[in-house]
Amino acid sequence: MKIDKTFEYEEKDLIDFGMSSFWHKRGKFLIIISTIFALVILTLFIIQGKLEKLELMLLLIYTCIVILTPLLIYLQMKKSYKTSKVFQQEQNFIISSEGVMGKSSIGESSFSWDMFHEIIIYKKLIAFYISARQAYILPKRCLDVNEYEDIKEFLLTSYNTKIKVKQSRFF
């Protein structure tokens, strides 16, 4: 298998990556904590008939977690796209049985499969993580259906035992 793709990132690609990565890695925890806060606030309101300072503070924390966190991720990804020369240049990805090579006018990098920390197949992109916080992203929109399915099958069958290859269920 060898897939050679040249493309340019769009602002939406980075926003999709930021949101997908956040919800995939921290989403379950966020939902559990948010639900607990909501239940505590609702219970206290039912028992007391009004909200005290503590409940208002919990409501504020809940609002920050549920609304502000995704908003901040959105704004951060938007800013990253606008300020980074890397994201605004033509990219070339070559995916083969040896690994992944990325090229742009700034430089090139090459990674064998065993160098990846994990690979996550999101709904709108594939993220090749070289560390827990750094990834190369390949937007799904750049691939035709057959290429996407070939990469997905290749990753899930060939390298799932050597490196963590996950398929995100929600994002």
C-alpha positions in Angstrom: 0.0 0.0 0.0 1.2 3.5 -0.9 -0.9 6.6 -0.8 0.6 9.9 -1.8 -1.6 13.0 -1.1 -0.9 16.7 -1.5 -3.3 19.1 0.1 -3.6 22.4 2.0 -5.1 22.5 5.5 -8.2 24.5 6.0 -9.1 26.2 9.3 -11.9 23.7 9.8 -9.4 20.8 9.8 -7.6 22.2 12.8 -10.9 23.0 14.6 -12.1 19.4 13.9 -8.8 18.1 15.2 -9.0 20.2 18.4 -12.6 19.2 19.2 -12.2 15.6 18.2 -9.0 15.2 20.2 -10.5 16.9 23.3 -13.8 15.0 23.3 -12.1 11.6 22.5 -9.5 12.0 25.3 -11.4 13.9 27.9 -15.0 13.7 26.9 -16.1 10.9 29.1 -14.6 12.5 32.1 -16.1 15.9 31.2 -19.6 14.3 30.8 -19.4 12.5 34.1 -18.2 15.5 36.1 -20.8 17.8 34.3 -23.6 15.4 35.1 -22.6 15.1 38.7 -22.5 19.0 39.0 -25.9 19.2 37.3 -27.5 16.6 39.6 -26.0 18.2 42.7 -27.4 21.6 41.7 -30.8 20.2 40.8 -31.0 18.3 44.1 -30.1 21.3 46.1 -32.5 23.5 44.3 -35.3 20.9 44.8 -34.5 20.6 48.5 -34.0 24.3 49.3 -36.2 25.9 46.7 -33.5 28.4 45.9 -29.8 28.5 45.0 -27.2 29.5 47.6 -23.7 30.8 46.9 -22.2 27.3 46.7 -24.8 26.1 44.2 -24.3 29.3 42.1 -20.5 28.6 42.1 -21.2 25.0 41.1 -23.4 26.2 38.3 -20.7 28.6 37.2 -18.1 25.8 37.1 -20.5 23.6 35.2 -21.1 26.4 32.7 -17.3 26.9 32.3 -16.7 23.2 31.7 -19.5 22.6 29.3 -19.5 25.9 27.3 -16.2 27.7 27.7 -13.9 24.7 27.2 -15.1 23.9 23.7 -15.2 27.6 22.9 -11.6 28.1 24.0 -10.5 25.1 22.0 -12.3 26.5 19.0 -10.6 29.9 19.4 -7.2 28.4 20.0 -7.4 26.2 16.9 -8.6 29.2 14.8 -5.6 31.3 16.0 -3.2 28.4 15.4 -4.3 28.2 11.8 -4.0 31.9 11.2 -0.6 32.3 12.9 1.2 29.2 11.7 2.9 29.2 8.4 3.0 25.4 8.4 -0.8 25.1 8.3 -1.1 27.6 5.5 1.3 25.8 3.1 0.8 22.9 0.8 1.4 19.6 2.5 2.4 16.2 1.1 1.7 13.0 3.0 3.0 9.7 1.8 1.6 6.7 3.7 3.2 3.3 3.0 3.9 0.0 4.7 7.2 1.6 6.0 5.5 4.5 7.7 4.4 8.1 7.1 6.4 10.9 5.4 5.3 14.5 5.6 6.6 17.3 3.4 6.1 21.0 3.0 8.1 23.9 1.9 9.4 24.3 5.4 10.8 20.8 5.6 10.1 17.1 5.8 9.8 14.5 8.4 9.6 10.7 8.2 8.3 8.3 10.8 8.3 4.5 10.8 5.2 2.9 12.3 7.0 2.0 15.5 7.8 5.6 16.2 4.1 6.6 16.7 2.7 6.9 20.2 -0.8 6.1 18.9 -3.0 6.6 15.9 -6.6 7.7 16.2 -9.1 7.5 13.3 -11.6 10.2 13.9 -14.7 10.8 11.7 -13.1 13.7 9.8 -9.4 13.0 10.0 -6.7 10.6 11.0 -4.3 11.7 13.7 -0.8 10.2 13.8 0.4 11.0 17.3 4.2 11.2 17.8 3.7 12.0 21.5 0.7 12.4 23.8 0.3 16.0 22.7 1.6 16.3 19.2 0.1 14.8 16.0 0.3 14.9 12.3 -3.2 15.1 10.9 -4.5 13.9 7.6 -8.0 15.3 6.8 -10.4 12.7 5.5 -11.7 15.2 2.9 -8.3 14.8 1.1 -8.8 11.1 0.5 -11.3 9.3 -1.7 -13.4 6.6 -0.2 -11.2 3.8 -1.3 -8.0 5.4 0.0 -9.6 6.1 3.3 -10.9 2.6 3.7 -7.5 1.2 2.6 -5.6 3.2 5.2 -8.2 2.4 7.9 -8.0 -1.4 7.2 -4.2 -1.3 7.0 -3.9 0.5 10.3 -6.5 -1.6 12.1 -5.2 -5.0 10.9 -1.4 -4.5 10.4 -0.4 -2.3 13.2 -3.0 -2.6 15.9 -0.8 -4.9 18.0 2.4 -2.9 17.7 1.0 0.6 18.3 -2.3 1.9 19.7 -4.6 2.3 16.7 -8.1 3.4 17.9 -11.2 4.3 16.0 -13.2 7.1 17.7 -16.9 6.2 18.0 -18.3 9.7 18.4 -16.0 12.3 16.9 
